[in-house]
Amino acid sequence: MNVDYAAVPDYTPWLDLAREVEPLFGPMADDPGFQDALKQAISEKTAFCVRTATNGQAPALKGGIVISREANEILWVAVSQPHRGKGAGRALLAFAMEELDRTTPIRVQTFDGSIPEGRAARALYKDFGFSDHEDGGPNPAGIPTVIMQC
């Protein structure tokens, strides 16, 4: 599975992916702050994605991830429903981990262990050596989160 730096043509498909996960993440796609942050991440090459095959059409995103090299943190990860459980998240996380400083703690905010919809994400992070570090409070959708660290 090929992970690549996100590019300007990925912007609209990325917003589509954001809309898909809003019930779990909270409002994003129509938020100017999210839109500006995504544009900045694309221009700074801190946004990576896995795309579908094109067959002459504009590619959709299987998934995307955004990191902060300065904070050594994974800021945003999502995989589209039809592509979950097929390796896209693992490929994205592996790529992101290579872009971050593995000699200092890497952090990510994800769902609390009590949230069934977050079990796959938590298991993936644990496979990469992450463990619960501190309470993350509720996300914008009101769902309890935790900060994991490796």
VOTOR-944357 format. One record per atom (N, C-alpha, C): x, y, z. Coordinates in pm, whole numbers, padded with zeros to 5 digits, always signed. Each point is the difference from the previous one (the first is absolute). Example, Ala and Ser with C-alpha at 12.3 -4.5 7.8 and 13.67 -1.06 7.14 Angstrom:
BEGIN
+01319-00569+00780 -00089+00119+00000 +00090+00120+00000 -00035+00105-00072 +00082+00119+00006 -00077+00109+00073 
END
This chain:
BEGIN
+00086-00117+00000 -00086+00117+00000 +00090+00123+00000 -00022+00089-00095 +00086+00117-00015 -00053+00119+00078 +00085+00052+00086 -00029+00124+00072 +00080+00109-00070 -00063+00115-00018 +00066+00109-00070 -00031+00131+00072 +00085+00099-00024 -00029+00134+00050 -00128+00049-00065 -00088+00059+00078 -00123+00056-00055 +00037+00119-00089 -00081+00020-00103 +00021+00109-00094 -00129+00080-00014 +00008+00114-00065 -00116+00088-00014 -00123-00073-00054 +00012-00090-00100 -00121-00071-00046 -00065-00090+00106 +00073-00029+00108 -00056-00082+00108 -00089+00080+00095 +00003+00131-00010 -00072+00085+00096 -00150-00033+00006 -00068+00001-00113 -00145-00026+00000 -00031-00143+00043 +00071-00103-00051 -00026-00135+00051 +00027-00012+00151 +00098+00076+00051 +00029-00003+00143 -00118+00058+00078 -00060+00107-00052 -00118+00056+00067 -00115-00101-00002 -00012-00076-00107 -00102-00106-00005 +00025-00104+00109 +00125-00038+00018 +00036-00095+00106 -00032+00060+00137 +00032+00127+00018 -00029+00067+00128 -00151-00002+00028 -00081+00025-00102 -00146-00004+00018 -00046-00139+00045 +00063-00101-00056 -00038-00138+00033 +00024-00031+00148 +00107+00054+00058 +00034-00034+00139 -00048+00104+00101 -00069+00102-00045 -00048+00103+00092 -00086-00053+00115 -00083-00103-00019 -00076-00049+00115 +00089-00044+00118 +00121-00044-00029 +00092-00042+00105 +00101+00107+00039 +00031+00091-00092 +00104+00100+00023 -00056+00138+00034 -00121+00028-00045 -00057+00134+00015 +00010+00074-00132 -00066+00116-00009 -00003+00077-00125 +00140+00042-00044 +00028-00020-00128 +00130+00038-00055 -00010+00055-00141 -00060-00075-00089 +00010+00026-00143 -00042+00142-00039 -00098+00055+00067 -00046+00135-00032 +00059+00106+00092 +00092-00040+00087 +00064+00091+00094 +00121+00066-00067 -00001+00134-00014 +00112+00067-00064 +00135-00028+00068 -00001-00019+00131 +00124-00031+00071 +00056-00135-00043 -00086-00100-00012 +00042-00131-00047 +00049+00009-00144 -00074+00071-00084 +00037+00014-00140 +00137+00066-00014 +00023+00107+00077 +00130+00069-00006 +00113-00091+00050 -00027-00074+00108 +00103-00090+00055 +00032-00111-00100 -00100-00051-00069 +00023-00103-00100 +00082+00055-00117 -00035+00118-00047 +00078+00062-00108 +00145+00019+00042 +00020+00045+00123 +00136+00019+00051 +00074-00133+00009 -00066-00104+00050 +00064-00131+00012 +00038-00054-00138 -00084+00021-00098 +00032-00044-00136 +00121+00076-00052 +00002+00132+00019 +00112+00079-00052 +00130-00028+00074 -00009-00035+00130 +00121-00027+00079 +00042-00147-00004 -00074-00081-00076 +00030-00143-00012 -00004-00072+00134 -00103+00032+00078 -00026-00071+00125 -00134-00074-00006 -00058-00007-00118 -00122-00076-00025 +00034-00109-00100 -00040-00124+00032 +00030-00115-00085 -00130-00075-00025 -00006-00070-00111 -00125-00070-00030 +00025-00128-00079 -00104-00082+00000 -00008-00118-00085 -00120+00026-00090 +00022-00010-00130 -00105+00029-00097 -00055-00129-00062 -00121+00009-00051 -00057-00110-00077 +00059+00002-00139 -00014-00109-00074 +00041-00003-00141 -00088+00098-00078 +00058+00063-00099 -00072+00108-00068 -00090-00045-00113 +00042-00091-00087 -00079-00040-00117 -00051+00121-00077 +00085+00101-00013 -00036+00120-00076 -00083+00100+00076 -00041-00032+00123 -00079+00094+00079 +00086+00059+00110 -00050+00106+00061 +00072+00060+00114 +00005-00102+00113 +00118-00021+00058 +00010-00100+00107 -00071+00045+00127 -00059-00094+00069 -00053+00024+00133 +00106-00044+00099 -00011+00046+00121 +00096-00040+00102 -00049-00123+00072 +00088-00097+00014 -00028-00113+00088 +00018+00048+00143 +00100+00085+00022 +00026+00052+00133 +00105+00108-00003 +00008+00072+00111 +00097+00108+00011 +00050+00015+00142 +00118+00059+00013 +00060+00025+00130 +00074+00133-00006 -00007+00075+00108 +00072+00128+00012 +00085-00007+00125 +00124+00046-00012 +00091+00002+00115 +00050+00140+00028 +00056+00018+00117 +00076+00119+00035 +00141-00045+00035 +00096+00037-00083 +00139-00035+00031 +00047+00077+00123 -00044+00125+00013 +00041+00084+00113 -00046-00058+00133 -00125-00044+00007 -00055-00055+00124 +00024-00150+00010 +00054-00060-00107 +00022-00145-00007 -00130-00074+00032 -00102+00036-00078 -00136-00045+00030 -00075-00036-00128 -00085-00100+00013 -00095-00034-00105 -00125+00081+00029 -00039+00086-00093 -00109+00094+00024 -00136-00050-00047 -00002-00079-00106 -00128-00040-00060 +00022-00125-00082 -00087-00098+00018 +00005-00124-00078 -00143-00045-00027 -00025-00037-00123 -00130-00059-00033 +00015-00090-00122 -00077-00107+00000 -00007-00091-00113 -00148-00012-00037 -00029+00010-00128 -00137-00009-00048 -00058-00139+00028 -00125-00005+00035 -00066-00124+00040 +00028-00119-00091 -00013+00014-00132 +00022-00119-00085 +00143-00054+00004 +00093+00079+00052 +00141-00039-00002 +00054-00037+00139 -00086+00004+00101 +00045-00035+00135 +00028-00149+00010 +00100-00033+00078 +00036-00139+00021 +00075-00063-00116 +00048+00082-00094 +00070-00051-00118 +00143+00050-00010 +00052+00061+00107 +00139+00039+00002 +00029+00147-00026 -00100+00079-00035 +00025+00142-00029 +00047+00074+00125 -00067-00022+00112 +00040+00066+00124 +00140-00039+00043 +00032-00127-00011 +00133-00049+00037 +00106+00064-00090 -00027+00007-00131 +00096+00061-00092 +00019+00148+00031 -00108+00070+00028 +00009+00143+00033 +00080+00021+00128 -00029-00079+00103 +00069+00016+00127 +00148-00032-00014 +00033-00106-00073 +00141-00034-00020 +00074+00113-00071 -00062+00058-00101 +00061+00110-00073 +00021+00119+00092 -00103+00033+00076 +00008+00116+00091 +00108-00020+00106 +00011-00120+00051 +00100-00027+00104 +00142+00022-00054 +00021-00026-00129 +00131+00024-00061 +00028+00150-00015 -00104+00080-00003 +00015+00145-00014 +00018+00071+00134 -00027-00072+00109 +00010+00059+00134 +00129-00046+00068 +00034+00067+00110 +00123-00029+00074 -00026-00114+00099 +00049-00118-00030 -00025-00117+00084 +00086-00001+00126 +00090+00099+00013 +00084+00005+00121 -00067+00078+00113 -00112+00064-00029 -00077+00070+00104 -00144-00049-00007 -00077+00019+00107 -00138-00051-00001 -00083+00057-00116 -00074-00089-00064 -00096+00037-00105 -00138-00013+00063 -00084+00100-00023 -00132+00003+00061 -00111-00002-00105 -00114-00054+00040 -00119+00002-00082 -00122+00001+00092 -00101+00077-00038 -00126-00001+00073 -00095-00092-00074 -00057-00096+00072 -00092-00095-00062 -00113-00032+00096 -00085-00089-00040 -00117-00033+00080 +00039-00072+00129 -00073+00030+00104 +00012-00070+00128 -00033-00148-00022 +00053-00086+00083 -00022-00143-00012 -00146-00042+00013 -00085+00087+00052 -00142-00034+00017 -00081+00018-00128 +00061+00052-00105 -00072+00032-00123 +00018-00113-00102 -00106-00077-00027 +00013-00114-00092 +00053+00039-00139 -00041+00117-00049 +00042+00043-00134 +00149+00030-00006 +00064+00015+00114 +00141+00033+00003 +00091-00118+00027 -00056-00118+00017 +00083-00117+00036 +00104-00034-00106 -00036+00008-00126 +00096-00033-00107 +00115+00100-00001 -00032+00128+00016 +00106+00101+00002 +00092-00022+00120 -00058-00025+00115 +00081-00022+00120 +00090-00124-00017 -00054-00106-00057 +00080-00121-00022 +00115+00028-00095 -00024+00079-00103 +00105+00035-00094 +00110+00080+00070 -00039+00100+00077 +00101+00079+00073 +00079-00089+00095 -00067-00090+00068 +00071-00091+00092 +00099-00087-00075 -00035-00043-00122 +00092-00079-00082 +00129+00078-00030 -00010+00132-00003 +00116+00085-00027 +00070+00045+00128 -00044-00053+00116 +00067+00030+00126 -00062+00111+00082 -00114+00053-00042 -00067+00105+00076 -00071-00061+00120 -00010+00079+00107 -00080-00037+00116 -00068+00125+00053 -00106-00021+00077 -00072+00114+00058 +00094+00079+00088 -00004+00131-00015 +00088+00088+00077 -00079+00092+00093 -00106+00060-00053 -00082+00091+00082 -00137+00019-00064 -00094+00045+00079 -00134+00029-00047 +00006+00111-00104 -00073-00016-00109 -00003+00102-00104 -00126+00084+00001 -00093-00032+00090 -00126+00074+00004 -00088-00036-00119 -00118+00059-00005 -00088-00030-00114 +00046+00073-00126 -00017-00065-00115 +00033+00067-00126 -00119+00088-00041 +00009+00072-00111 -00111+00087-00040 -00133-00070-00023 +00002-00133-00020 -00124-00076-00013 -00051-00046+00136 +00073+00036+00107 -00040-00038+00135 +00043-00140+00041 +00086-00063-00077 +00044-00136+00027 +00128+00003+00086 +00005-00080+00107 +00118-00002+00087 +00126-00045-00076 +00110+00069+00026 +00126-00033-00064 +00111-00018+00102 +00110-00052-00048 +00118-00021+00081 +00120+00042-00085 +00105+00046+00067 +00126+00026-00068 +00084-00127+00016 +00040-00055-00114 +00090-00116+00001 +00140+00050-00037 +00098-00073+00046 +00139+00041-00022 +00086-00124-00022 +00100+00013-00083 +00099-00107-00014 +00139+00061-00003 
END
